[in-house]
């Protein structure tokens, strides 16, 4: 998770810590059997509410 925190912090231009990442991974059930997760799935999960809102309009 430390590497993901660095990557996501740079991508979002704000501090994102490991606990925040773990919460999203847990909420979205993004953890794979090998203990990893996809950053693409992570960002897609975060974008879901916005996409769903756009589809409702």
PyMOL Python script that loads the backbone (N, CA, C, O; Angstrom):
from pymol import cmd

cmd.read_pdbstr("""\
ATOM      1  N   UNK A   1       0.798  -1.207   0.000  1.00  0.00           N
ATOM      2  CA  UNK A   1       0.000   0.000   0.000  1.00  0.00           C
ATOM      3  C   UNK A   1       0.850   1.285   0.000  1.00  0.00           C
ATOM      4  O   UNK A   1       0.386   2.315  -0.489  1.00  0.00           O
ATOM      5  N   UNK A   2       2.056   1.249   0.526  1.00  0.00           N
ATOM      6  CA  UNK A   2       2.841   2.487   0.517  1.00  0.00           C
ATOM      7  C   UNK A   2       3.088   3.027  -0.895  1.00  0.00           C
ATOM      8  O   UNK A   2       3.029   4.234  -1.128  1.00  0.00           O
ATOM      9  N   UNK A   3       3.363   2.121  -1.822  1.00  0.00           N
ATOM     10  CA  UNK A   3       3.600   2.548  -3.199  1.00  0.00           C
ATOM     11  C   UNK A   3       2.319   3.129  -3.804  1.00  0.00           C
ATOM     12  O   UNK A   3       2.370   4.133  -4.515  1.00  0.00           O
ATOM     13  N   UNK A   4       1.191   2.514  -3.531  1.00  0.00           N
ATOM     14  CA  UNK A   4      -0.086   3.024  -4.030  1.00  0.00           C
ATOM     15  C   UNK A   4      -0.374   4.403  -3.451  1.00  0.00           C
ATOM     16  O   UNK A   4      -0.894   5.274  -4.148  1.00  0.00           O
ATOM     17  N   UNK A   5      -0.042   4.605  -2.192  1.00  0.00           N
ATOM     18  CA  UNK A   5      -0.259   5.912  -1.566  1.00  0.00           C
ATOM     19  C   UNK A   5       0.571   6.986  -2.264  1.00  0.00           C
ATOM     20  O   UNK A   5       0.089   8.099  -2.475  1.00  0.00           O
ATOM     21  N   UNK A   6       1.795   6.668  -2.617  1.00  0.00           N
ATOM     22  CA  UNK A   6       2.641   7.629  -3.324  1.00  0.00           C
ATOM     23  C   UNK A   6       2.080   7.931  -4.710  1.00  0.00           C
ATOM     24  O   UNK A   6       1.996   9.093  -5.107  1.00  0.00           O
ATOM     25  N   UNK A   7       1.705   6.908  -5.432  1.00  0.00           N
ATOM     26  CA  UNK A   7       1.185   7.081  -6.792  1.00  0.00           C
ATOM     27  C   UNK A   7      -0.108   7.897  -6.775  1.00  0.00           C
ATOM     28  O   UNK A   7      -0.263   8.845  -7.544  1.00  0.00           O
ATOM     29  N   UNK A   8      -1.027   7.521  -5.896  1.00  0.00           N
ATOM     30  CA  UNK A   8      -2.316   8.213  -5.851  1.00  0.00           C
ATOM     31  C   UNK A   8      -2.176   9.638  -5.331  1.00  0.00           C
ATOM     32  O   UNK A   8      -2.900  10.527  -5.777  1.00  0.00           O
ATOM     33  N   UNK A   9      -1.271   9.867  -4.408  1.00  0.00           N
ATOM     34  CA  UNK A   9      -1.033  11.219  -3.907  1.00  0.00           C
ATOM     35  C   UNK A   9      -0.553  12.128  -5.037  1.00  0.00           C
ATOM     36  O   UNK A   9      -0.991  13.273  -5.151  1.00  0.00           O
ATOM     37  N   UNK A  10       0.335  11.617  -5.854  1.00  0.00           N
ATOM     38  CA  UNK A  10       0.821  12.402  -6.994  1.00  0.00           C
ATOM     39  C   UNK A  10      -0.284  12.595  -8.031  1.00  0.00           C
ATOM     40  O   UNK A  10      -0.429  13.686  -8.583  1.00  0.00           O
ATOM     41  N   UNK A  11      -1.052  11.562  -8.295  1.00  0.00           N
ATOM     42  CA  UNK A  11      -2.102  11.646  -9.313  1.00  0.00           C
ATOM     43  C   UNK A  11      -3.210  12.609  -8.909  1.00  0.00           C
ATOM     44  O   UNK A  11      -3.719  13.355  -9.745  1.00  0.00           O
ATOM     45  N   UNK A  12      -3.585  12.598  -7.638  1.00  0.00           N
ATOM     46  CA  UNK A  12      -4.666  13.458  -7.156  1.00  0.00           C
ATOM     47  C   UNK A  12      -4.154  14.795  -6.613  1.00  0.00           C
ATOM     48  O   UNK A  12      -4.940  15.659  -6.224  1.00  0.00           O
ATOM     49  N   UNK A  13      -2.827  14.954  -6.591  1.00  0.00           N
ATOM     50  CA  UNK A  13      -2.194  16.185  -6.118  1.00  0.00           C
ATOM     51  C   UNK A  13      -2.620  16.558  -4.699  1.00  0.00           C
ATOM     52  O   UNK A  13      -2.834  17.729  -4.386  1.00  0.00           O
ATOM     53  N   UNK A  14      -2.738  15.541  -3.854  1.00  0.00           N
ATOM     54  CA  UNK A  14      -3.026  15.736  -2.434  1.00  0.00           C
ATOM     55  C   UNK A  14      -2.563  14.497  -1.684  1.00  0.00           C
ATOM     56  O   UNK A  14      -2.369  13.438  -2.281  1.00  0.00           O
ATOM     57  N   UNK A  15      -2.388  14.630  -0.388  1.00  0.00           N
ATOM     58  CA  UNK A  15      -1.907  13.508   0.420  1.00  0.00           C
ATOM     59  C   UNK A  15      -2.998  12.455   0.569  1.00  0.00           C
ATOM     60  O   UNK A  15      -4.116  12.760   0.983  1.00  0.00           O
ATOM     61  N   UNK A  16      -2.669  11.245   0.236  1.00  0.00           N
ATOM     62  CA  UNK A  16      -3.555  10.101   0.430  1.00  0.00           C
ATOM     63  C   UNK A  16      -2.751   9.073   1.202  1.00  0.00           C
ATOM     64  O   UNK A  16      -1.688   8.641   0.755  1.00  0.00           O
ATOM     65  N   UNK A  17      -3.262   8.679   2.369  1.00  0.00           N
ATOM     66  CA  UNK A  17      -2.499   7.732   3.183  1.00  0.00           C
ATOM     67  C   UNK A  17      -3.012   6.309   2.998  1.00  0.00           C
ATOM     68  O   UNK A  17      -4.055   6.068   2.389  1.00  0.00           O
ATOM     69  N   UNK A  18      -2.254   5.400   3.535  1.00  0.00           N
ATOM     70  CA  UNK A  18      -2.560   3.976   3.367  1.00  0.00           C
ATOM     71  C   UNK A  18      -3.916   3.600   3.957  1.00  0.00           C
ATOM     72  O   UNK A  18      -4.612   2.740   3.416  1.00  0.00           O
ATOM     73  N   UNK A  19      -4.291   4.232   5.051  1.00  0.00           N
ATOM     74  CA  UNK A  19      -5.577   3.927   5.674  1.00  0.00           C
ATOM     75  C   UNK A  19      -6.735   4.316   4.760  1.00  0.00           C
ATOM     76  O   UNK A  19      -7.727   3.593   4.669  1.00  0.00           O
ATOM     77  N   UNK A  20      -6.609   5.459   4.082  1.00  0.00           N
ATOM     78  CA  UNK A  20      -7.646   5.895   3.150  1.00  0.00           C
ATOM     79  C   UNK A  20      -7.768   4.899   1.992  1.00  0.00           C
ATOM     80  O   UNK A  20      -8.871   4.546   1.575  1.00  0.00           O
ATOM     81  N   UNK A  21      -6.639   4.464   1.495  1.00  0.00           N
ATOM     82  CA  UNK A  21      -6.642   3.493   0.396  1.00  0.00           C
ATOM     83  C   UNK A  21      -7.277   2.191   0.853  1.00  0.00           C
ATOM     84  O   UNK A  21      -8.114   1.623   0.151  1.00  0.00           O
ATOM     85  N   UNK A  22      -6.884   1.719   2.023  1.00  0.00           N
ATOM     86  CA  UNK A  22      -7.437   0.468   2.544  1.00  0.00           C
ATOM     87  C   UNK A  22      -8.952   0.551   2.688  1.00  0.00           C
ATOM     88  O   UNK A  22      -9.658  -0.415   2.396  1.00  0.00           O
ATOM     89  N   UNK A  23      -9.457   1.703   3.137  1.00  0.00           N
ATOM     90  CA  UNK A  23     -10.907   1.882   3.303  1.00  0.00           C
ATOM     91  C   UNK A  23     -11.635   1.759   1.960  1.00  0.00           C
ATOM     92  O   UNK A  23     -12.669   1.097   1.870  1.00  0.00           O
ATOM     93  N   UNK A  24     -11.096   2.391   0.932  1.00  0.00           N
ATOM     94  CA  UNK A  24     -11.718   2.312  -0.396  1.00  0.00           C
ATOM     95  C   UNK A  24     -11.640   0.890  -0.940  1.00  0.00           C
ATOM     96  O   UNK A  24     -12.609   0.379  -1.501  1.00  0.00           O
ATOM     97  N   UNK A  25     -10.486   0.257  -0.771  1.00  0.00           N
ATOM     98  CA  UNK A  25     -10.315  -1.125  -1.236  1.00  0.00           C
ATOM     99  C   UNK A  25     -11.313  -2.037  -0.529  1.00  0.00           C
ATOM    100  O   UNK A  25     -11.914  -2.904  -1.162  1.00  0.00           O
ATOM    101  N   UNK A  26     -11.493  -1.852   0.757  1.00  0.00           N
ATOM    102  CA  UNK A  26     -12.445  -2.667   1.515  1.00  0.00           C
ATOM    103  C   UNK A  26     -13.885  -2.365   1.092  1.00  0.00           C
ATOM    104  O   UNK A  26     -14.670  -3.281   0.845  1.00  0.00           O
ATOM    105  N   UNK A  27     -14.224  -1.079   1.011  1.00  0.00           N
ATOM    106  CA  UNK A  27     -15.594  -0.697   0.641  1.00  0.00           C
ATOM    107  C   UNK A  27     -15.969  -1.210  -0.745  1.00  0.00           C
ATOM    108  O   UNK A  27     -17.093  -1.663  -0.962  1.00  0.00           O
ATOM    109  N   UNK A  28     -15.026  -1.136  -1.678  1.00  0.00           N
ATOM    110  CA  UNK A  28     -15.296  -1.561  -3.052  1.00  0.00           C
ATOM    111  C   UNK A  28     -15.017  -3.021  -3.312  1.00  0.00           C
ATOM    112  O   UNK A  28     -15.211  -3.506  -4.426  1.00  0.00           O
ATOM    113  N   UNK A  29     -14.561  -3.729  -2.290  1.00  0.00           N
ATOM    114  CA  UNK A  29     -14.189  -5.140  -2.423  1.00  0.00           C
ATOM    115  C   UNK A  29     -13.248  -5.327  -3.614  1.00  0.00           C
ATOM    116  O   UNK A  29     -13.474  -6.168  -4.484  1.00  0.00           O
ATOM    117  N   UNK A  30     -12.194  -4.522  -3.626  1.00  0.00           N
ATOM    118  CA  UNK A  30     -11.261  -4.483  -4.749  1.00  0.00           C
ATOM    119  C   UNK A  30     -10.060  -5.391  -4.589  1.00  0.00           C
ATOM    120  O   UNK A  30      -9.287  -5.561  -5.532  1.00  0.00           O
ATOM    121  N   UNK A  31      -9.885  -5.978  -3.417  1.00  0.00           N
ATOM    122  CA  UNK A  31      -8.708  -6.798  -3.157  1.00  0.00           C
ATOM    123  C   UNK A  31      -8.805  -8.127  -3.905  1.00  0.00           C
ATOM    124  O   UNK A  31      -9.805  -8.839  -3.816  1.00  0.00           O
ATOM    125  N   UNK A  32      -7.764  -8.434  -4.629  1.00  0.00           N
ATOM    126  CA  UNK A  32      -7.689  -9.697  -5.377  1.00  0.00           C
ATOM    127  C   UNK A  32      -7.185 -10.813  -4.462  1.00  0.00           C
ATOM    128  O   UNK A  32      -6.698 -10.554  -3.361  1.00  0.00           O
ATOM    129  N   UNK A  33      -7.306 -12.037  -4.923  1.00  0.00           N
ATOM    130  CA  UNK A  33      -6.891 -13.205  -4.138  1.00  0.00           C
ATOM    131  C   UNK A  33      -5.407 -13.159  -3.772  1.00  0.00           C
ATOM    132  O   UNK A  33      -4.995 -13.701  -2.747  1.00  0.00           O
ATOM    133  N   UNK A  34      -4.610 -12.507  -4.621  1.00  0.00           N
ATOM    134  CA  UNK A  34      -3.163 -12.451  -4.347  1.00  0.00           C
ATOM    135  C   UNK A  34      -2.784 -11.270  -3.451  1.00  0.00           C
ATOM    136  O   UNK A  34      -1.600 -11.024  -3.223  1.00  0.00           O
ATOM    137  N   UNK A  35      -3.782 -10.538  -2.940  1.00  0.00           N
ATOM    138  CA  UNK A  35      -3.519  -9.439  -2.026  1.00  0.00           C
ATOM    139  C   UNK A  35      -3.245  -8.104  -2.694  1.00  0.00           C
ATOM    140  O   UNK A  35      -2.867  -7.142  -2.025  1.00  0.00           O
ATOM    141  N   UNK A  36      -3.431  -8.033  -4.003  1.00  0.00           N
ATOM    142  CA  UNK A  36      -3.212  -6.786  -4.734  1.00  0.00           C
ATOM    143  C   UNK A  36      -4.552  -6.200  -5.176  1.00  0.00           C
ATOM    144  O   UNK A  36      -5.599  -6.836  -5.049  1.00  0.00           O
ATOM    145  N   UNK A  37      -4.496  -4.976  -5.698  1.00  0.00           N
ATOM    146  CA  UNK A  37      -5.675  -4.369  -6.301  1.00  0.00           C
ATOM    147  C   UNK A  37      -5.221  -3.536  -7.482  1.00  0.00           C
ATOM    148  O   UNK A  37      -4.060  -3.132  -7.561  1.00  0.00           O
ATOM    149  N   UNK A  38      -6.130  -3.285  -8.390  1.00  0.00           N
ATOM    150  CA  UNK A  38      -5.830  -2.511  -9.582  1.00  0.00           C
ATOM    151  C   UNK A  38      -6.087  -1.033  -9.308  1.00  0.00           C
ATOM    152  O   UNK A  38      -7.143  -0.668  -8.791  1.00  0.00           O
ATOM    153  N   UNK A  39      -5.125  -0.186  -9.653  1.00  0.00           N
ATOM    154  CA  UNK A  39      -5.333   1.248  -9.516  1.00  0.00           C
ATOM    155  C   UNK A  39      -6.456   1.730 -10.433  1.00  0.00           C
ATOM    156  O   UNK A  39      -7.157   2.688 -10.108  1.00  0.00           O
ATOM    157  N   UNK A  40      -6.624   1.080 -11.556  1.00  0.00           N
ATOM    158  CA  UNK A  40      -7.721   1.430 -12.468  1.00  0.00           C
ATOM    159  C   UNK A  40      -9.056   1.122 -11.801  1.00  0.00           C
ATOM    160  O   UNK A  40      -9.969   1.948 -11.843  1.00  0.00           O
ATOM    161  N   UNK A  41      -9.184  -0.046 -11.191  1.00  0.00           N
ATOM    162  CA  UNK A  41     -10.414  -0.385 -10.471  1.00  0.00           C
ATOM    163  C   UNK A  41     -10.642   0.569  -9.310  1.00  0.00           C
ATOM    164  O   UNK A  41     -11.781   0.934  -9.021  1.00  0.00           O
ATOM    165  N   UNK A  42      -9.576   0.972  -8.647  1.00  0.00           N
ATOM    166  CA  UNK A  42      -9.659   1.889  -7.513  1.00  0.00           C
ATOM    167  C   UNK A  42     -10.249   3.227  -7.958  1.00  0.00           C
ATOM    168  O   UNK A  42     -11.203   3.723  -7.360  1.00  0.00           O
ATOM    169  N   UNK A  43      -9.679   3.797  -9.001  1.00  0.00           N
ATOM    170  CA  UNK A  43     -10.157   5.095  -9.490  1.00  0.00           C
ATOM    171  C   UNK A  43     -11.567   4.969 -10.057  1.00  0.00           C
ATOM    172  O   UNK A  43     -12.390   5.862  -9.861  1.00  0.00           O
ATOM    173  N   UNK A  44     -11.856   3.880 -10.752  1.00  0.00           N
ATOM    174  CA  UNK A  44     -13.205   3.662 -11.289  1.00  0.00           C
ATOM    175  C   UNK A  44     -14.223   3.573 -10.155  1.00  0.00           C
ATOM    176  O   UNK A  44     -15.332   4.095 -10.274  1.00  0.00           O
ATOM    177  N   UNK A  45     -13.859   2.926  -9.073  1.00  0.00           N
ATOM    178  CA  UNK A  45     -14.766   2.831  -7.922  1.00  0.00           C
ATOM    179  C   UNK A  45     -15.041   4.215  -7.344  1.00  0.00           C
ATOM    180  O   UNK A  45     -16.178   4.530  -6.992  1.00  0.00           O
ATOM    181  N   UNK A  46     -14.012   5.033  -7.248  1.00  0.00           N
ATOM    182  CA  UNK A  46     -14.194   6.392  -6.726  1.00  0.00           C
ATOM    183  C   UNK A  46     -15.071   7.237  -7.652  1.00  0.00           C
ATOM    184  O   UNK A  46     -15.799   8.112  -7.185  1.00  0.00           O
ATOM    185  N   UNK A  47     -15.006   6.983  -8.948  1.00  0.00           N
ATOM    186  CA  UNK A  47     -15.761   7.773  -9.925  1.00  0.00           C
ATOM    187  C   UNK A  47     -17.210   7.316 -10.063  1.00  0.00           C
ATOM    188  O   UNK A  47     -18.012   8.032 -10.664  1.00  0.00           O
ATOM    189  N   UNK A  48     -17.570   6.170  -9.537  1.00  0.00           N
ATOM    190  CA  UNK A  48     -18.919   5.626  -9.719  1.00  0.00           C
ATOM    191  C   UNK A  48     -20.042   6.588  -9.358  1.00  0.00           C
ATOM    192  O   UNK A  48     -20.974   6.730 -10.150  1.00  0.00           O
ATOM    193  N   UNK A  49     -20.008   7.258  -8.207  1.00  0.00           N
ATOM    194  CA  UNK A  49     -21.122   8.162  -7.879  1.00  0.00           C
ATOM    195  C   UNK A  49     -21.305   9.263  -8.917  1.00  0.00           C
ATOM    196  O   UNK A  49     -22.438   9.615  -9.244  1.00  0.00           O
ATOM    197  N   UNK A  50     -20.221   9.808  -9.436  1.00  0.00           N
ATOM    198  CA  UNK A  50     -20.313  10.853 -10.442  1.00  0.00           C
ATOM    199  C   UNK A  50     -20.870  10.314 -11.750  1.00  0.00           C
ATOM    200  O   UNK A  50     -21.678  10.975 -12.403  1.00  0.00           O
ATOM    201  N   UNK A  51     -20.443   9.124 -12.132  1.00  0.00           N
ATOM    202  CA  UNK A  51     -20.929   8.521 -13.366  1.00  0.00           C
ATOM    203  C   UNK A  51     -22.411   8.195 -13.236  1.00  0.00           C
ATOM    204  O   UNK A  51     -23.184   8.453 -14.158  1.00  0.00           O
ATOM    205  N   UNK A  52     -22.813   7.632 -12.105  1.00  0.00           N
ATOM    206  CA  UNK A  52     -24.216   7.304 -11.882  1.00  0.00           C
ATOM    207  C   UNK A  52     -25.071   8.564 -11.901  1.00  0.00           C
ATOM    208  O   UNK A  52     -26.185   8.547 -12.424  1.00  0.00           O
ATOM    209  N   UNK A  53     -24.561   9.661 -11.336  1.00  0.00           N
ATOM    210  CA  UNK A  53     -25.287  10.914 -11.328  1.00  0.00           C
ATOM    211  C   UNK A  53     -25.470  11.438 -12.743  1.00  0.00           C
ATOM    212  O   UNK A  53     -26.541  11.942 -13.084  1.00  0.00           O
ATOM    213  N   UNK A  54     -24.440  11.324 -13.568  1.00  0.00           N
ATOM    214  CA  UNK A  54     -24.532  11.768 -14.956  1.00  0.00           C
ATOM    215  C   UNK A  54     -25.559  10.940 -15.723  1.00  0.00           C
ATOM    216  O   UNK A  54     -26.274  11.475 -16.570  1.00  0.00           O
ATOM    217  N   UNK A  55     -25.638   9.657 -15.440  1.00  0.00           N
ATOM    218  CA  UNK A  55     -26.590   8.792 -16.115  1.00  0.00           C
ATOM    219  C   UNK A  55     -28.035   9.073 -15.700  1.00  0.00           C
ATOM    220  O   UNK A  55     -28.964   8.794 -16.457  1.00  0.00           O
ATOM    221  N   UNK A  56     -28.223   9.620 -14.511  1.00  0.00           N
ATOM    222  CA  UNK A  56     -29.568   9.928 -14.013  1.00  0.00           C
ATOM    223  C   UNK A  56     -30.128  11.197 -14.640  1.00  0.00           C
ATOM    224  O   UNK A  56     -31.340  11.413 -14.619  1.00  0.00           O
ATOM    225  N   UNK A  57     -29.270  12.033 -15.191  1.00  0.00           N
ATOM    226  CA  UNK A  57     -29.714  13.319 -15.737  1.00  0.00           C
ATOM    227  C   UNK A  57     -30.321  13.167 -17.100  1.00  0.00           C
ATOM    228  O   UNK A  57     -30.746  14.154 -17.700  1.00  0.00           O
TER     229      UNK A  57
END
""", "prot")
cmd.dss("prot")
cmd.show_as("cartoon", "prot")
cmd.util.cbc("prot")
cmd.orient("prot")
